[in-house]
Amino acid sequence: MDYLPVFLRLDGHPVVVVGGGTVALRKAAWLRRAGARVTVVAPGVHAELAQQAARGELRQIAEEFTPEHLAGAVAVVAATADRATNARVAASARERGVPVNVVDDAELSTFIFPAIVDRSPLVVAVSSAGHAPVLARRVREQIEALLPERLGALARFMGARRSSVQRALGAFARRGFWERVASGPVATQLLRGDAAQAERALGRELLAAQLPVGAVARLGEVYLIGAGPGDPDLLTLRALQLLQRADVILYDRLVSEAVLERARRDAERIFVGKESGGEDPQQRIHELLLRLAREGKRVARLKGGDPLVFGRGGEEIEVLAMHGIPCTVVPGITAALGAAAAAELPLTHRGLASSVTLIAGRLSDGALPDWRFLANPQHTVVVYMGVAQLPDIVARLEAAGAAAGHPAAIIERATLPGQRILRGTLSNIVALAQAYRIEPPSILILGDVAAFAATEAGAAPLPRAGAPGVPA
């Protein structure tokens, strides 16, 4: 280990930055965030540094560096473009026993600035000991993606209650209590910004910790997570964070294996999708959610697309609320947006469409849409689960006045390997789908935007209608 990782308390202490350019500006910003009293020594400085000095946020000495500038400093940063000046700063600092950082020169430095993930008061520092700063920044980015933005709020919440918990619980019980707080409903509520619910959850945890083991059942929680259209790189950061926390994953056939691979390795996986020709599994899903949460488990209900867009998430929220189970909803990129992006089709476009309707393709006479409204080519219609009902959908649109040339596009397996994009019109889209054996999961997009192609490269990978061997 080339360096000992330490965290310096600089609050109110003087630190000198020699240099006045953009690098000095960045270093001064970090030092000020840590509470240091910053003095910048340079004949000329960046305009923003000058403004900060004018506002009294730091001190500027418009002079060339001399050793006397280090009087009283607890640390110094050399950030000039001149190596000789940086070397003089380093030598002067060493003579006075003042820690020195010379930017991009580890040999002259006695300390270095790590790549920092700031979730104050929680701070993560990553260093390559000066060997590969770019790699250290890359690692920092990966860590930052895993740490929720409100993690600092959770740390402050826990810190503010340490004394009261110490009074209420013995040393043996406290560790397990804080572990449950950091990874259970208290943390979930804090990270979603609901301090009041977090306080109530903390009270329940504290009560349970004071009772004999098994005297009260500890509730788990449920995460309704949108898995997006299939590409795991389209998962939200919040989805990834909760997938890494969940003890059990309930998933269906619209969730790709690549998405499941982003979950915690030791999490139990339970398939809850509907088998071909089988019964509706929703009641079983409700029963599983309740049973697993009552066992104290963190349950991720992973759904393709967005959980509240044709995902029956609303029904699951109702059941969980009825039984007092904590629930967090994490939105996902719904299939309409994922398919449109994959096909480079704008769902709205000036001159083509100014409105969008999402409908389910499984039609029932009890809840039919207004087909005359949907037949307008300047209104985009996105049909979920519509491949099996495609002839019926086309017939209803034509009966409502849609022209034979009304554009249509089908995106099969959007964002996944093997994605196919088929373009046509109402007159031939059924024949095209049959000719190319289009299968679920597929999205149907109707309206003028379905004919949009910014470039030929962005058009359909499949042959266009009218090409040799393709229905016209």
C-alpha positions as CSV (number, residue, x, y, z in Angstrom):
1,M,0.0,0.0,0.0
2,D,1.7,3.2,-1.2
3,Y,-0.6,5.6,0.7
4,L,-2.5,5.3,4.0
5,P,-6.1,6.4,3.3
6,V,-7.1,9.1,5.8
7,F,-9.8,11.7,6.0
8,L,-8.6,15.1,7.2
9,R,-10.8,17.4,9.2
10,L,-10.2,20.8,7.5
11,D,-13.1,22.7,8.9
12,G,-11.9,26.2,9.6
13,H,-8.2,25.4,8.9
14,P,-6.1,27.3,6.4
15,V,-5.1,25.6,3.1
16,V,-3.1,27.2,0.4
17,V,-3.6,26.6,-3.3
18,V,-0.8,27.8,-5.6
19,G,-2.0,28.5,-9.1
20,G,-5.1,30.2,-10.5
21,G,-6.3,28.1,-13.5
22,T,-9.1,25.6,-13.9
23,V,-7.3,22.9,-12.0
24,A,-6.8,25.2,-9.0
25,L,-10.5,26.1,-9.3
26,R,-11.5,22.4,-9.0
27,K,-9.1,21.8,-6.0
28,A,-10.3,24.9,-4.2
29,A,-13.9,23.8,-4.7
30,W,-13.2,20.4,-3.0
31,L,-11.3,22.1,-0.2
32,R,-14.1,24.6,0.4
33,R,-16.7,21.8,0.5
34,A,-14.6,20.3,3.3
35,G,-14.8,23.5,5.2
36,A,-11.2,24.7,4.7
37,R,-10.3,28.4,4.6
38,V,-8.7,28.6,1.2
39,T,-6.0,31.0,0.1
40,V,-5.2,31.1,-3.6
41,V,-1.7,32.4,-4.5
42,A,-1.3,33.4,-8.2
43,P,-0.7,36.7,-10.0
44,G,-3.8,36.0,-12.1
45,V,-6.7,33.7,-11.5
46,H,-9.7,32.1,-13.2
47,A,-12.7,34.5,-13.4
48,E,-14.7,32.2,-11.1
49,L,-12.0,32.2,-8.5
50,A,-11.9,36.0,-8.7
51,Q,-15.6,36.2,-8.1
52,Q,-15.4,33.8,-5.1
53,A,-12.6,36.0,-3.7
54,A,-14.8,39.1,-4.2
55,R,-17.6,37.4,-2.3
56,G,-15.3,36.6,0.5
57,E,-15.6,32.8,-0.1
58,L,-11.8,32.5,-0.3
59,R,-8.7,34.7,-0.2
60,Q,-6.6,35.6,-3.2
61,I,-3.0,36.8,-3.0
62,A,-2.0,38.2,-6.4
63,E,1.7,37.4,-6.1
64,E,4.2,34.9,-7.3
65,F,4.7,32.1,-4.7
66,T,7.1,32.5,-1.8
67,P,7.7,30.2,1.1
68,E,6.1,32.7,3.5
69,H,2.7,32.1,1.9
70,L,2.7,28.7,3.7
71,A,2.7,30.3,7.2
72,G,0.0,28.6,9.3
73,A,-1.2,26.3,6.5
74,V,-2.2,22.7,7.4
75,A,-1.9,21.6,3.7
76,V,-0.9,23.0,0.3
77,V,-1.8,22.2,-3.3
78,A,0.5,23.1,-6.1
79,A,-1.6,23.5,-9.3
80,T,0.5,25.7,-11.6
81,A,1.4,24.8,-15.2
82,D,5.1,25.4,-14.3
83,R,6.9,22.3,-12.9
84,A,9.8,24.4,-11.4
85,T,7.2,26.5,-9.4
86,N,5.5,23.3,-8.3
87,A,8.8,21.8,-7.2
88,R,9.6,25.0,-5.1
89,V,6.2,24.7,-3.5
90,A,6.8,21.0,-2.7
91,A,10.3,21.7,-1.3
92,S,9.0,24.6,0.9
93,A,6.1,22.5,2.2
94,R,8.4,19.6,3.1
95,E,10.8,21.9,5.0
96,R,7.9,23.0,7.1
97,G,6.3,19.6,7.5
98,V,3.2,20.7,5.7
99,P,1.4,18.0,3.6
100,V,1.6,18.9,-0.1
101,N,-0.2,17.7,-3.2
102,V,1.4,18.6,-6.6
103,V,-1.2,18.0,-9.3
104,D,-0.2,15.2,-11.8
105,D,3.1,14.7,-10.0
106,A,3.0,11.9,-7.4
107,E,6.8,12.0,-6.9
108,L,6.6,15.6,-5.5
109,S,3.5,14.9,-3.4
110,T,3.1,13.7,0.1
111,F,-0.6,13.3,-0.3
112,I,-2.9,12.8,-3.3
113,F,-6.5,13.6,-4.0
114,P,-8.6,10.5,-4.5
115,A,-11.6,10.1,-6.8
116,I,-14.5,10.9,-4.4
117,V,-18.1,9.7,-4.2
118,D,-19.8,12.3,-1.9
119,R,-22.9,11.2,-0.1
120,S,-22.0,13.3,3.0
121,P,-21.6,12.4,5.7
122,L,-20.8,9.1,3.9
123,V,-17.8,9.6,1.6
124,V,-16.0,7.0,-0.5
125,A,-12.5,7.7,-1.8
126,V,-10.8,5.7,-4.6
127,S,-7.1,6.0,-5.4
128,S,-4.6,4.3,-7.7
129,A,-1.7,5.8,-5.8
130,G,-1.2,8.1,-8.8
131,H,-0.6,5.3,-11.3
132,A,-3.9,5.4,-13.1
133,P,-6.1,8.4,-12.2
134,V,-8.5,7.7,-15.1
135,L,-9.0,4.1,-13.8
136,A,-9.7,5.4,-10.3
137,R,-12.3,7.8,-11.8
138,R,-13.9,4.9,-13.7
139,V,-14.1,2.8,-10.5
140,R,-15.6,5.8,-8.7
141,E,-18.3,6.1,-11.4
142,Q,-19.2,2.5,-11.0
143,I,-19.4,2.8,-7.2
144,E,-21.4,6.1,-7.6
145,A,-24.0,4.3,-9.7
146,L,-24.6,1.8,-6.9
147,L,-25.0,4.4,-4.1
148,P,-28.4,6.1,-3.8
149,E,-28.3,9.9,-3.9
150,R,-30.1,10.1,-0.5
151,L,-27.6,7.8,1.2
152,G,-26.3,10.7,3.2
153,A,-29.8,11.5,4.5
154,L,-29.9,7.9,5.8
155,A,-26.5,8.3,7.5
156,R,-27.6,11.5,9.2
157,F,-30.9,9.9,10.3
158,M,-29.1,7.0,11.9
159,G,-26.5,9.2,13.5
160,A,-29.2,11.4,15.1
161,R,-30.7,8.4,16.8
162,R,-27.6,6.6,18.0
163,S,-27.9,7.9,21.5
164,S,-31.5,6.9,22.0
165,V,-30.9,3.5,20.5
166,Q,-27.9,3.0,22.9
167,R,-30.2,3.8,25.8
168,A,-32.9,1.4,24.6
169,L,-30.8,-1.6,23.5
170,G,-27.8,-3.5,24.8
171,A,-24.6,-3.7,22.8
172,F,-25.3,-7.2,21.6
173,A,-28.7,-6.2,20.1
174,R,-27.6,-3.0,18.6
175,R,-25.6,-4.3,15.7
176,G,-28.4,-6.5,14.3
177,F,-30.8,-3.6,14.8
178,W,-28.7,-1.2,12.8
179,E,-28.2,-3.8,10.1
180,R,-32.0,-4.1,9.7
181,V,-32.3,-0.4,9.7
182,A,-29.7,0.0,6.9
183,S,-31.1,-2.6,4.7
184,G,-34.9,-2.7,5.4
185,P,-38.0,-0.6,5.3
186,V,-36.4,2.3,7.3
187,A,-33.7,2.7,4.6
188,T,-36.2,2.3,1.8
189,Q,-38.4,5.0,3.1
190,L,-35.5,7.4,3.7
191,L,-34.1,6.8,0.3
192,R,-37.4,7.6,-1.4
193,G,-37.5,10.9,0.7
194,D,-40.3,9.9,3.1
195,A,-38.8,10.8,6.6
196,A,-42.2,10.4,8.4
197,Q,-42.7,6.8,7.2
198,A,-39.1,6.1,8.0
199,E,-39.6,7.3,11.6
200,R,-42.6,5.0,12.0
201,A,-40.7,2.1,10.6
202,L,-37.8,2.8,13.0
203,G,-40.2,2.8,15.9
204,R,-41.5,-0.7,14.8
205,E,-38.0,-2.0,14.5
206,L,-37.0,-0.7,17.9
207,L,-40.1,-2.2,19.5
208,A,-39.4,-5.6,17.9
209,A,-35.7,-5.4,19.0
210,Q,-36.8,-4.9,22.7
211,L,-39.1,-7.9,22.7
212,P,-38.0,-11.6,23.0
213,V,-36.9,-13.2,19.8
214,G,-39.9,-14.4,17.8
215,A,-42.4,-12.5,20.0
216,V,-43.3,-10.3,17.0
217,A,-42.9,-11.0,13.3
218,R,-40.8,-8.6,11.4
219,L,-42.3,-7.4,8.2
220,G,-40.3,-7.4,5.0
221,E,-41.1,-5.2,2.1
222,V,-41.9,-5.4,-1.6
223,Y,-40.3,-3.5,-4.5
224,L,-42.4,-3.3,-7.7
225,I,-39.6,-2.8,-10.3
226,G,-39.9,-1.9,-13.9
227,A,-37.3,-4.1,-15.8
228,G,-37.6,-2.0,-19.0
229,P,-38.0,-3.5,-22.5
230,G,-35.2,-6.1,-22.1
231,D,-31.8,-4.6,-22.5
232,P,-30.2,-4.7,-18.9
233,D,-28.4,-1.4,-19.6
234,L,-31.7,0.3,-19.7
235,L,-32.5,-0.5,-16.0
236,T,-32.6,2.6,-13.8
237,L,-30.0,3.0,-11.1
238,R,-32.7,2.6,-8.4
239,A,-33.8,-0.7,-10.0
240,L,-30.2,-1.9,-9.9
241,Q,-29.8,-0.9,-6.3
242,L,-32.9,-2.7,-5.1
243,L,-32.2,-5.8,-7.2
244,Q,-28.9,-6.0,-5.3
245,R,-30.8,-5.8,-2.0
246,A,-33.7,-8.2,-2.7
247,D,-33.8,-11.6,-1.1
248,V,-36.4,-13.0,-3.5
249,I,-37.1,-12.1,-7.2
250,L,-40.6,-12.8,-8.7
251,Y,-40.4,-12.5,-12.5
252,D,-42.3,-13.3,-15.6
253,R,-41.4,-14.2,-19.2
254,L,-41.0,-10.6,-20.3
255,V,-38.0,-10.2,-18.0
256,S,-34.8,-11.2,-19.9
257,E,-32.2,-13.4,-18.4
258,A,-29.7,-10.6,-18.9
259,V,-31.8,-8.4,-16.5
260,L,-32.0,-11.2,-14.0
261,E,-28.2,-11.4,-14.0
262,R,-28.1,-7.9,-12.5
263,A,-29.9,-9.2,-9.3
264,R,-28.1,-10.3,-6.2
265,R,-26.4,-13.6,-6.9
266,D,-27.8,-15.5,-3.9
267,A,-31.4,-14.1,-4.3
268,E,-34.1,-16.8,-4.7
269,R,-35.8,-16.6,-8.1
270,I,-39.4,-17.6,-8.6
271,F,-41.0,-17.6,-12.0
272,V,-44.6,-16.3,-11.8
273,G,-45.4,-15.9,-15.5
274,K,-48.5,-17.2,-17.2
275,E,-47.8,-20.6,-19.0
276,S,-49.2,-21.1,-22.5
277,G,-52.9,-21.7,-22.1
278,G,-52.6,-21.7,-18.3
279,E,-54.7,-19.9,-15.7
280,D,-54.2,-16.3,-14.7
281,P,-51.3,-16.4,-12.1
282,Q,-52.2,-13.0,-10.5
283,Q,-53.8,-14.5,-7.4
284,R,-50.7,-16.7,-6.8
285,I,-48.5,-13.6,-7.2
286,H,-50.5,-11.8,-4.5
287,E,-50.3,-14.8,-2.2
288,L,-46.5,-15.0,-2.7
289,L,-45.9,-11.3,-2.1
290,L,-47.8,-11.4,1.2
291,R,-46.3,-14.6,2.4
292,L,-42.7,-13.7,1.6
293,A,-43.0,-10.2,3.0
294,R,-44.6,-11.6,6.2
295,E,-41.5,-13.8,6.5
296,G,-39.4,-10.7,6.7
297,K,-38.0,-10.9,3.2
298,R,-37.2,-8.2,0.8
299,V,-39.2,-9.1,-2.3
300,A,-38.6,-7.7,-5.8
301,R,-41.6,-8.1,-8.1
302,L,-39.8,-7.6,-11.4
303,K,-42.0,-6.7,-14.4
304,G,-41.2,-6.1,-18.1
305,G,-41.4,-2.4,-19.0
306,D,-43.0,-0.2,-16.3
307,P,-44.9,-1.9,-13.5
308,L,-47.9,0.6,-13.8
309,V,-48.3,0.4,-17.6
310,F,-50.2,-2.8,-18.5
311,G,-48.3,-4.5,-15.7
312,R,-51.0,-5.0,-13.1
313,G,-48.9,-3.2,-10.6
314,G,-51.9,-1.2,-9.4
315,E,-53.6,-4.5,-8.3
316,E,-50.5,-5.5,-6.3
317,I,-50.2,-2.1,-4.7
318,E,-53.8,-2.4,-3.5
319,V,-53.3,-5.9,-2.0
320,L,-50.1,-4.9,-0.2
321,A,-51.6,-1.7,1.2
322,M,-54.6,-3.7,2.4
323,H,-52.3,-5.9,4.5
324,G,-49.9,-3.2,5.6
325,I,-46.9,-4.4,3.6
326,P,-44.4,-1.6,2.8
327,C,-44.1,-1.2,-1.0
328,T,-41.8,0.8,-3.2
329,V,-42.5,1.4,-6.9
330,V,-39.6,1.8,-9.3
331,P,-40.6,3.0,-12.8
332,G,-39.1,1.4,-15.8
333,I,-38.8,2.3,-19.5
334,T,-42.1,1.1,-20.8
335,A,-42.2,-1.0,-23.9
336,A,-43.6,1.8,-26.0
337,L,-40.7,4.0,-25.3
338,G,-38.1,1.3,-25.6
339,A,-39.5,0.0,-29.0
340,A,-39.8,3.5,-30.4
341,A,-36.2,4.3,-29.5
342,A,-35.0,1.0,-30.9
343,A,-36.8,1.7,-34.2
344,E,-35.8,5.4,-34.1
345,L,-39.5,6.3,-34.4
346,P,-40.5,9.5,-32.6
347,L,-43.9,8.9,-30.9
348,T,-44.5,12.7,-31.3
349,H,-43.0,14.8,-34.0
350,R,-43.9,18.4,-35.2
351,G,-46.0,18.0,-38.3
352,L,-46.6,14.2,-37.8
353,A,-48.2,13.7,-34.4
354,S,-48.8,15.7,-31.3
355,S,-50.4,13.1,-29.1
356,V,-50.0,9.4,-28.2
357,T,-52.4,6.7,-26.9
358,L,-51.2,3.4,-25.4
359,I,-53.7,0.5,-25.6
360,A,-53.7,-3.2,-24.9
361,G,-54.2,-5.4,-27.9
362,R,-56.2,-8.0,-26.0
363,L,-59.6,-6.5,-26.9
364,S,-62.8,-7.0,-25.1
365,D,-66.1,-5.6,-26.0
366,G,-66.6,-4.3,-22.5
367,A,-63.8,-1.8,-22.8
368,L,-63.3,-0.9,-26.5
369,P,-61.3,2.2,-27.4
370,D,-62.7,5.0,-29.6
371,W,-61.5,3.6,-33.0
372,R,-62.6,6.8,-34.9
373,F,-60.2,8.8,-32.7
374,L,-57.4,6.2,-33.1
375,A,-57.9,6.2,-36.9
376,N,-56.4,9.7,-37.2
377,P,-52.9,9.2,-38.8
378,Q,-51.6,12.3,-37.0
379,H,-52.3,10.6,-33.6
380,T,-49.8,7.9,-32.6
381,V,-51.2,4.7,-31.3
382,V,-49.0,2.1,-29.6
383,V,-50.6,-1.3,-29.1
384,Y,-49.2,-3.7,-26.5
385,M,-49.7,-7.4,-26.9
386,G,-51.3,-6.8,-30.3
387,V,-49.7,-9.4,-32.6
388,A,-52.3,-12.1,-32.0
389,Q,-55.2,-9.6,-32.5
390,L,-53.6,-7.8,-35.5
391,P,-56.2,-8.7,-38.1
392,D,-59.0,-7.6,-35.7
393,I,-57.2,-4.3,-34.9
394,V,-56.7,-3.5,-38.6
395,A,-60.3,-4.3,-39.4
396,R,-61.6,-2.0,-36.6
397,L,-59.4,0.9,-37.7
398,E,-60.5,0.5,-41.4
399,A,-64.1,0.4,-40.3
400,A,-63.5,3.6,-38.4
401,G,-62.2,5.3,-41.5
402,A,-58.5,4.7,-41.5
403,A,-57.0,4.7,-45.0
404,A,-55.3,1.6,-46.5
405,G,-52.0,3.6,-46.6
406,H,-52.2,4.3,-42.8
407,P,-48.6,3.6,-41.7
408,A,-47.9,0.8,-39.3
409,A,-44.7,-0.7,-37.8
410,I,-44.0,-3.7,-35.6
411,I,-41.0,-4.0,-33.3
412,E,-40.3,-7.5,-32.2
413,R,-38.0,-8.2,-29.2
414,A,-37.2,-4.4,-28.9
415,T,-33.7,-3.7,-27.5
416,L,-32.9,-7.4,-27.3
417,P,-30.6,-9.5,-29.5
418,G,-32.6,-10.6,-32.5
419,Q,-34.7,-7.4,-32.5
420,R,-36.6,-7.0,-35.8
421,I,-38.4,-4.0,-37.2
422,L,-41.1,-4.3,-39.7
423,R,-42.8,-1.4,-41.5
424,G,-45.8,-1.3,-43.7
425,T,-49.4,0.0,-43.9
426,L,-52.8,-1.2,-42.8
427,S,-53.2,-2.8,-46.2
428,N,-50.2,-5.2,-45.8
429,I,-49.1,-5.3,-42.2
430,V,-51.0,-8.5,-41.4
431,A,-49.5,-10.3,-44.4
432,L,-46.0,-9.0,-43.5
433,A,-46.3,-10.2,-39.9
434,Q,-47.4,-13.6,-41.1
435,A,-44.6,-13.7,-43.8
436,Y,-41.9,-12.9,-41.3
437,R,-43.5,-15.0,-38.5
438,I,-43.6,-12.1,-36.0
439,E,-44.0,-13.3,-32.4
440,P,-44.4,-11.8,-29.0
441,P,-43.1,-9.8,-27.3
442,S,-43.9,-7.2,-30.1
443,I,-45.1,-3.7,-30.1
444,L,-47.4,-2.3,-32.9
445,I,-47.0,1.5,-33.7
446,L,-49.7,3.1,-35.9
447,G,-49.8,6.6,-37.4
448,D,-47.7,8.8,-39.6
449,V,-44.7,8.5,-37.2
450,A,-44.5,4.7,-38.1
451,A,-43.3,5.8,-41.6
452,F,-40.6,8.1,-40.2
453,A,-37.0,7.4,-41.2
454,A,-34.3,10.0,-40.6
455,T,-31.9,7.9,-42.6
456,E,-32.1,4.7,-44.6
457,A,-29.6,3.3,-42.0
458,G,-32.2,3.9,-39.3
459,A,-35.0,2.2,-41.3
460,A,-36.2,-1.3,-41.1
461,P,-33.6,-4.2,-41.1
462,L,-36.3,-6.3,-42.8
463,P,-37.2,-5.6,-46.5
464,R,-39.7,-2.9,-47.1
465,A,-43.2,-3.6,-48.3
466,G,-43.2,-3.9,-52.1
467,A,-39.7,-5.3,-52.3
468,P,-39.2,-8.6,-54.2
469,G,-40.9,-11.4,-52.3
470,V,-42.5,-9.0,-49.8
471,P,-46.2,-8.4,-49.8
472,A,-47.1,-5.0,-51.2
